[in-house]
Amino acid sequence: MFKTFLSSFGWLTAGVLLAATPCSACKNRAVWFWASSSSIYGSVQIVENSTHETETLDFFNNHSIKKVYGSYQNRPVSEPTPIAVWNAKLDSAGIDSLFLMSENTWIFPDN
């Protein structure tokens, strides 16, 4: 019986330790980074604002974000430099950047 108690106690302790381990222990997390102009967390509000970029990169690094799926509206075409600078900052931080296209109308010549 004592052996069963120790075994159960060991599993319970392991479970509690695992549950208490912060998510920052995860080393390969990803985030969807939407353009959303109505959100303070949208790429429209962050990219090209050095303070917000620094805060966002700090957040990504502190939470082990290693991949960003970014939506930037038409900015990669209309404003390629700020997006290129942002991607360079992500790359310098060891974060992969992937372009997220939410609409397919960009393929048409008028767009």
LOMIFI-516137 format. One record per residue: x, y, z of N, C-alpha, C in turn; residue in one letter. Coordinates in steps of 0.2 Angstrom, whole numbers, plus 5000, padded with zeros to 4 digits. Layout:
<n.X=X n.Y=Y n.Z=Z ca.X=X ca.Y=Y ca.Z=Z c.X=X c.Y=Y c.Z=Z res=a>
...
***
This chain:
<n.X=5004 n.Y=4994 n.Z=5000 ca.X=5000 ca.Y=5000 ca.Z=5000 c.X=5004 c.Y=5006 c.Z=5000 res=m>
<n.X=5010 n.Y=5006 n.Z=5004 ca.X=5014 ca.Y=5012 ca.Z=5004 c.X=5017 c.Y=5013 c.Z=4997 res=f>
<n.X=5019 n.Y=5008 n.Z=4994 ca.X=5022 ca.Y=5008 ca.Z=4987 c.X=5017 c.Y=5011 c.Z=4982 res=k>
<n.X=5011 n.Y=5009 n.Z=4983 ca.X=5006 ca.Y=5012 ca.Z=4979 c.X=5005 c.Y=5020 c.Z=4980 res=t>
<n.X=5005 n.Y=5022 n.Z=4987 ca.X=5005 ca.Y=5029 ca.Z=4988 c.X=5010 c.Y=5033 c.Z=4986 res=f>
<n.X=5017 n.Y=5030 n.Z=4986 ca.X=5022 ca.Y=5033 ca.Z=4983 c.X=5022 c.Y=5034 c.Z=4976 res=l>
<n.X=5020 n.Y=5029 n.Z=4973 ca.X=5019 ca.Y=5029 ca.Z=4965 c.X=5014 c.Y=5035 c.Z=4963 res=s>
<n.X=5008 n.Y=5034 n.Z=4967 ca.X=5003 ca.Y=5039 ca.Z=4965 c.X=5005 c.Y=5046 c.Z=4967 res=s>
<n.X=5009 n.Y=5047 n.Z=4973 ca.X=5011 ca.Y=5054 ca.Z=4975 c.X=5016 c.Y=5056 c.Z=4969 res=f>
<n.X=5020 n.Y=5052 n.Z=4967 ca.X=5025 ca.Y=5053 ca.Z=4962 c.X=5022 c.Y=5056 c.Z=4955 res=g>
<n.X=5017 n.Y=5052 n.Z=4953 ca.X=5013 ca.Y=5055 ca.Z=4947 c.X=5009 c.Y=5061 c.Z=4948 res=w>
<n.X=5007 n.Y=5062 n.Z=4954 ca.X=5003 ca.Y=5068 ca.Z=4956 c.X=5008 c.Y=5074 c.Z=4956 res=l>
<n.X=5014 n.Y=5073 n.Z=4959 ca.X=5019 ca.Y=5078 ca.Z=4959 c.X=5021 c.Y=5080 c.Z=4952 res=t>
<n.X=5022 n.Y=5075 n.Z=4948 ca.X=5024 ca.Y=5076 ca.Z=4941 c.X=5019 c.Y=5080 c.Z=4937 res=a>
<n.X=5013 n.Y=5078 n.Z=4939 ca.X=5007 ca.Y=5082 ca.Z=4935 c.X=5007 c.Y=5089 c.Z=4938 res=g>
<n.X=5008 n.Y=5090 n.Z=4944 ca.X=5007 ca.Y=5097 ca.Z=4947 c.X=5013 c.Y=5101 c.Z=4944 res=v>
<n.X=5019 n.Y=5098 n.Z=4944 ca.X=5025 ca.Y=5102 ca.Z=4941 c.X=5024 c.Y=5103 c.Z=4934 res=l>
<n.X=5021 n.Y=5099 n.Z=4930 ca.X=5020 ca.Y=5100 ca.Z=4923 c.X=5015 c.Y=5105 c.Z=4922 res=l>
<n.X=5010 n.Y=5105 n.Z=4926 ca.X=5004 ca.Y=5110 ca.Z=4925 c.X=5007 c.Y=5117 c.Z=4927 res=a>
<n.X=5012 n.Y=5117 n.Z=4932 ca.X=5014 ca.Y=5124 ca.Z=4934 c.X=5020 c.Y=5126 c.Z=4930 res=a>
<n.X=5023 n.Y=5122 n.Z=4925 ca.X=5028 ca.Y=5125 ca.Z=4921 c.X=5025 c.Y=5130 c.Z=4916 res=t>
<n.X=5028 n.Y=5136 n.Z=4916 ca.X=5026 ca.Y=5141 ca.Z=4912 c.X=5026 c.Y=5139 c.Z=4904 res=p>
<n.X=5022 n.Y=5142 n.Z=4900 ca.X=5022 ca.Y=5141 ca.Z=4893 c.X=5029 c.Y=5143 c.Z=4890 res=c>
<n.X=5032 n.Y=5148 n.Z=4893 ca.X=5038 ca.Y=5150 ca.Z=4890 c.X=5043 c.Y=5145 c.Z=4890 res=s>
<n.X=5042 n.Y=5139 n.Z=4893 ca.X=5046 ca.Y=5133 ca.Z=4892 c.X=5045 c.Y=5130 c.Z=4885 res=a>
<n.X=5040 n.Y=5131 n.Z=4882 ca.X=5039 ca.Y=5129 ca.Z=4875 c.X=5044 c.Y=5133 c.Z=4871 res=c>
<n.X=5047 n.Y=5130 n.Z=4867 ca.X=5052 ca.Y=5133 ca.Z=4863 c.X=5051 c.Y=5135 c.Z=4856 res=k>
<n.X=5045 n.Y=5133 n.Z=4853 ca.X=5043 ca.Y=5134 ca.Z=4846 c.X=5036 c.Y=5136 c.Z=4846 res=n>
<n.X=5034 n.Y=5142 n.Z=4848 ca.X=5027 ca.Y=5144 ca.Z=4848 c.X=5026 c.Y=5149 c.Z=4842 res=r>
<n.X=5020 n.Y=5150 n.Z=4839 ca.X=5019 ca.Y=5154 ca.Z=4834 c.X=5013 c.Y=5158 c.Z=4835 res=a>
<n.X=5012 n.Y=5164 n.Z=4832 ca.X=5007 ca.Y=5169 ca.Z=4833 c.X=5004 c.Y=5171 c.Z=4826 res=v>
<n.X=4997 n.Y=5172 n.Z=4826 ca.X=4994 ca.Y=5175 ca.Z=4820 c.X=4995 c.Y=5183 c.Z=4821 res=w>
<n.X=4997 n.Y=5187 n.Z=4817 ca.X=4998 ca.Y=5194 ca.Z=4818 c.X=4994 c.Y=5197 c.Z=4812 res=f>
<n.X=4987 n.Y=5199 n.Z=4814 ca.X=4983 ca.Y=5202 ca.Z=4810 c.X=4984 c.Y=5209 c.Z=4809 res=w>
<n.X=4982 n.Y=5212 n.Z=4803 ca.X=4982 ca.Y=5219 ca.Z=4801 c.X=4978 c.Y=5223 c.Z=4806 res=a>
<n.X=4972 n.Y=5221 n.Z=4807 ca.X=4967 ca.Y=5225 ca.Z=4811 c.X=4969 c.Y=5232 c.Z=4813 res=s>
<n.X=4966 n.Y=5237 n.Z=4810 ca.X=4967 ca.Y=5244 ca.Z=4811 c.X=4963 c.Y=5246 c.Z=4817 res=s>
<n.X=4958 n.Y=5242 n.Z=4819 ca.X=4954 ca.Y=5243 ca.Z=4825 c.X=4957 c.Y=5241 c.Z=4832 res=s>
<n.X=4962 n.Y=5237 n.Z=4831 ca.X=4966 ca.Y=5234 ca.Z=4837 c.X=4972 c.Y=5237 c.Z=4839 res=s>
<n.X=4974 n.Y=5238 n.Z=4845 ca.X=4981 ca.Y=5241 ca.Z=4847 c.X=4986 c.Y=5235 c.Z=4845 res=i>
<n.X=4984 n.Y=5229 n.Z=4844 ca.X=4989 ca.Y=5224 ca.Z=4843 c.X=4989 c.Y=5222 c.Z=4836 res=y>
<n.X=4986 n.Y=5225 n.Z=4832 ca.X=4986 ca.Y=5224 ca.Z=4824 c.X=4992 c.Y=5227 c.Z=4821 res=g>
<n.X=4995 n.Y=5223 n.Z=4816 ca.X=5001 ca.Y=5225 ca.Z=4813 c.X=5001 c.Y=5232 c.Z=4810 res=s>
<n.X=4995 n.Y=5235 n.Z=4808 ca.X=4994 ca.Y=5242 ca.Z=4806 c.X=4996 c.Y=5247 c.Z=4811 res=v>
<n.X=4995 n.Y=5245 n.Z=4818 ca.X=4997 ca.Y=5250 ca.Z=4823 c.X=5004 c.Y=5249 c.Z=4825 res=q>
<n.X=5007 n.Y=5243 n.Z=4824 ca.X=5013 ca.Y=5241 ca.Z=4827 c.X=5019 c.Y=5243 c.Z=4822 res=i>
<n.X=5018 n.Y=5240 n.Z=4816 ca.X=5024 ca.Y=5241 ca.Z=4811 c.X=5025 c.Y=5248 c.Z=4809 res=v>
<n.X=5031 n.Y=5250 n.Z=4809 ca.X=5033 ca.Y=5257 ca.Z=4808 c.X=5032 c.Y=5262 c.Z=4814 res=e>
<n.X=5031 n.Y=5259 n.Z=4820 ca.X=5031 ca.Y=5263 ca.Z=4826 c.X=5036 c.Y=5260 c.Z=4830 res=n>
<n.X=5042 n.Y=5263 n.Z=4831 ca.X=5047 ca.Y=5259 ca.Z=4834 c.X=5046 c.Y=5257 c.Z=4841 res=s>
<n.X=5042 n.Y=5261 n.Z=4845 ca.X=5041 ca.Y=5259 ca.Z=4852 c.X=5036 c.Y=5253 c.Z=4852 res=t>
<n.X=5031 n.Y=5253 n.Z=4848 ca.X=5027 ca.Y=5247 ca.Z=4848 c.X=5030 c.Y=5241 c.Z=4845 res=h>
<n.X=5035 n.Y=5242 n.Z=4840 ca.X=5039 ca.Y=5236 ca.Z=4837 c.X=5043 c.Y=5233 c.Z=4843 res=e>
<n.X=5047 n.Y=5237 n.Z=4846 ca.X=5051 ca.Y=5235 ca.Z=4852 c.X=5047 c.Y=5231 c.Z=4857 res=t>
<n.X=5041 n.Y=5234 n.Z=4859 ca.X=5037 ca.Y=5230 ca.Z=4864 c.X=5034 c.Y=5224 c.Z=4861 res=e>
<n.X=5033 n.Y=5224 n.Z=4855 ca.X=5030 ca.Y=5217 ca.Z=4852 c.X=5036 c.Y=5212 c.Z=4851 res=t>
<n.X=5042 n.Y=5214 n.Z=4849 ca.X=5047 ca.Y=5210 ca.Z=4849 c.X=5049 c.Y=5207 c.Z=4856 res=l>
<n.X=5049 n.Y=5211 n.Z=4861 ca.X=5050 ca.Y=5209 ca.Z=4868 c.X=5045 c.Y=5204 c.Z=4870 res=d>
<n.X=5038 n.Y=5205 n.Z=4868 ca.X=5033 ca.Y=5200 ca.Z=4870 c.X=5034 c.Y=5194 c.Z=4866 res=f>
<n.X=5036 n.Y=5194 n.Z=4860 ca.X=5037 ca.Y=5188 ca.Z=4856 c.X=5043 c.Y=5184 c.Z=4859 res=f>
<n.X=5048 n.Y=5187 n.Z=4861 ca.X=5054 ca.Y=5184 ca.Z=4864 c.X=5053 c.Y=5181 c.Z=4871 res=n>
<n.X=5049 n.Y=5185 n.Z=4875 ca.X=5047 ca.Y=5183 ca.Z=4882 c.X=5043 c.Y=5177 c.Z=4882 res=n>
<n.X=5039 n.Y=5176 n.Z=4876 ca.X=5034 ca.Y=5170 ca.Z=4876 c.X=5036 c.Y=5165 c.Z=4871 res=h>
<n.X=5043 n.Y=5165 n.Z=4869 ca.X=5046 ca.Y=5160 ca.Z=4865 c.X=5042 c.Y=5159 c.Z=4858 res=s>
<n.X=5040 n.Y=5165 n.Z=4855 ca.X=5037 ca.Y=5165 ca.Z=4849 c.X=5042 c.Y=5165 c.Z=4844 res=i>
<n.X=5042 n.Y=5159 n.Z=4840 ca.X=5048 ca.Y=5158 ca.Z=4835 c.X=5045 c.Y=5159 c.Z=4828 res=k>
<n.X=5038 n.Y=5160 n.Z=4827 ca.X=5036 ca.Y=5160 ca.Z=4820 c.X=5030 c.Y=5165 c.Z=4820 res=k>
<n.X=5030 n.Y=5170 n.Z=4816 ca.X=5024 ca.Y=5175 ca.Z=4815 c.X=5021 c.Y=5174 c.Z=4808 res=v>
<n.X=5014 n.Y=5173 n.Z=4808 ca.X=5010 ca.Y=5173 ca.Z=4802 c.X=5007 c.Y=5180 c.Z=4802 res=y>
<n.X=5010 n.Y=5184 n.Z=4798 ca.X=5008 ca.Y=5191 ca.Z=4797 c.X=5004 c.Y=5193 c.Z=4792 res=g>
<n.X=4999 n.Y=5197 n.Z=4793 ca.X=4994 ca.Y=5200 ca.Z=4789 c.X=4996 c.Y=5208 c.Z=4789 res=s>
<n.X=4997 n.Y=5210 n.Z=4783 ca.X=4999 ca.Y=5217 ca.Z=4782 c.X=4995 c.Y=5221 c.Z=4777 res=y>
<n.X=4989 n.Y=5219 n.Z=4776 ca.X=4985 ca.Y=5222 ca.Z=4771 c.X=4989 c.Y=5222 c.Z=4764 res=q>
<n.X=4989 n.Y=5228 n.Z=4761 ca.X=4992 ca.Y=5228 ca.Z=4754 c.X=4999 c.Y=5232 c.Z=4755 res=n>
<n.X=5001 n.Y=5233 n.Z=4761 ca.X=5008 ca.Y=5236 ca.Z=4763 c.X=5014 c.Y=5233 c.Z=4760 res=r>
<n.X=5014 n.Y=5226 n.Z=4759 ca.X=5020 ca.Y=5224 ca.Z=4756 c.X=5021 c.Y=5227 c.Z=4749 res=p>
<n.X=5016 n.Y=5229 n.Z=4746 ca.X=5016 ca.Y=5232 ca.Z=4739 c.X=5016 c.Y=5239 c.Z=4739 res=v>
<n.X=5012 n.Y=5242 n.Z=4743 ca.X=5011 ca.Y=5249 ca.Z=4743 c.X=5017 c.Y=5253 c.Z=4748 res=s>
<n.X=5019 n.Y=5249 n.Z=4753 ca.X=5024 ca.Y=5252 ca.Z=4757 c.X=5029 c.Y=5246 c.Z=4759 res=e>
<n.X=5033 n.Y=5244 n.Z=4754 ca.X=5038 ca.Y=5238 ca.Z=4755 c.X=5043 c.Y=5239 c.Z=4760 res=p>
<n.X=5046 n.Y=5245 n.Z=4761 ca.X=5051 ca.Y=5247 ca.Z=4765 c.X=5050 c.Y=5245 c.Z=4773 res=t>
<n.X=5044 n.Y=5248 n.Z=4775 ca.X=5043 ca.Y=5247 ca.Z=4783 c.X=5042 c.Y=5239 c.Z=4784 res=p>
<n.X=5039 n.Y=5236 n.Z=4779 ca.X=5038 ca.Y=5228 ca.Z=4780 c.X=5044 c.Y=5225 c.Z=4780 res=i>
<n.X=5049 n.Y=5227 n.Z=4775 ca.X=5055 ca.Y=5224 ca.Z=4775 c.X=5059 c.Y=5225 c.Z=4781 res=a>
<n.X=5059 n.Y=5231 n.Z=4784 ca.X=5062 ca.Y=5233 ca.Z=4790 c.X=5060 c.Y=5228 c.Z=4796 res=v>
<n.X=5053 n.Y=5228 n.Z=4796 ca.X=5050 ca.Y=5224 ca.Z=4801 c.X=5052 c.Y=5216 c.Z=4801 res=w>
<n.X=5052 n.Y=5214 n.Z=4795 ca.X=5054 ca.Y=5207 ca.Z=4794 c.X=5062 c.Y=5206 c.Z=4795 res=n>
<n.X=5066 n.Y=5211 n.Z=4794 ca.X=5073 ca.Y=5211 ca.Z=4796 c.X=5074 c.Y=5210 c.Z=4804 res=a>
<n.X=5069 n.Y=5214 n.Z=4807 ca.X=5069 ca.Y=5214 ca.Z=4814 c.X=5067 c.Y=5207 c.Z=4817 res=k>
<n.X=5062 n.Y=5205 n.Z=4814 ca.X=5060 ca.Y=5198 ca.Z=4816 c.X=5066 c.Y=5193 c.Z=4815 res=l>
<n.X=5069 n.Y=5193 n.Z=4809 ca.X=5074 ca.Y=5189 ca.Z=4808 c.X=5080 c.Y=5189 c.Z=4812 res=d>
<n.X=5082 n.Y=5195 n.Z=4814 ca.X=5087 ca.Y=5197 ca.Z=4819 c.X=5085 c.Y=5194 c.Z=4826 res=s>
<n.X=5079 n.Y=5193 n.Z=4827 ca.X=5077 ca.Y=5191 ca.Z=4834 c.X=5076 c.Y=5183 c.Z=4834 res=a>
<n.X=5078 n.Y=5180 n.Z=4828 ca.X=5077 ca.Y=5173 ca.Z=4827 c.X=5070 c.Y=5171 c.Z=4826 res=g>
<n.X=5066 n.Y=5175 n.Z=4823 ca.X=5059 ca.Y=5173 ca.Z=4822 c.X=5057 c.Y=5173 c.Z=4815 res=i>
<n.X=5054 n.Y=5167 n.Z=4813 ca.X=5052 ca.Y=5166 ca.Z=4806 c.X=5046 c.Y=5171 c.Z=4804 res=d>
<n.X=5046 n.Y=5174 n.Z=4799 ca.X=5040 ca.Y=5178 ca.Z=4796 c.X=5037 c.Y=5175 c.Z=4790 res=s>
<n.X=5031 n.Y=5174 n.Z=4791 ca.X=5027 ca.Y=5171 ca.Z=4785 c.X=5021 c.Y=5176 c.Z=4783 res=l>
<n.X=5021 n.Y=5177 n.Z=4777 ca.X=5015 ca.Y=5182 ca.Z=4775 c.X=5009 c.Y=5178 c.Z=4774 res=f>
<n.X=5004 n.Y=5181 n.Z=4778 ca.X=4997 ca.Y=5178 ca.Z=4778 c.X=4992 c.Y=5182 c.Z=4773 res=l>
<n.X=4990 n.Y=5179 n.Z=4768 ca.X=4985 ca.Y=5183 ca.Z=4764 c.X=4978 c.Y=5180 c.Z=4765 res=m>
<n.X=4974 n.Y=5185 n.Z=4767 ca.X=4967 ca.Y=5183 ca.Z=4769 c.X=4962 c.Y=5184 c.Z=4764 res=s>
<n.X=4964 n.Y=5187 n.Z=4759 ca.X=4959 ca.Y=5188 ca.Z=4753 c.X=4963 c.Y=5186 c.Z=4747 res=e>
<n.X=4959 n.Y=5184 n.Z=4742 ca.X=4962 ca.Y=5182 ca.Z=4735 c.X=4962 c.Y=5187 c.Z=4730 res=n>
<n.X=4959 n.Y=5193 n.Z=4732 ca.X=4958 ca.Y=5198 ca.Z=4727 c.X=4965 c.Y=5202 c.Z=4724 res=t>
<n.X=4970 n.Y=5200 n.Z=4728 ca.X=4977 ca.Y=5203 ca.Z=4727 c.X=4979 c.Y=5201 c.Z=4720 res=w>
<n.X=4977 n.Y=5195 n.Z=4717 ca.X=4979 ca.Y=5192 ca.Z=4711 c.X=4977 c.Y=5196 c.Z=4705 res=i>
<n.X=4972 n.Y=5200 n.Z=4706 ca.X=4969 ca.Y=5204 ca.Z=4700 c.X=4973 c.Y=5210 c.Z=4699 res=f>
<n.X=4974 n.Y=5212 n.Z=4692 ca.X=4978 ca.Y=5218 ca.Z=4690 c.X=4976 c.Y=5224 c.Z=4694 res=p>
<n.X=4970 n.Y=5225 n.Z=4695 ca.X=4968 ca.Y=5232 ca.Z=4698 c.X=4970 c.Y=5232 c.Z=4705 res=d>
<n.X=4972 n.Y=5227 n.Z=4708 ca.X=4974 ca.Y=5227 ca.Z=4715 c.X=4981 c.Y=5226 c.Z=4716 res=n>
***
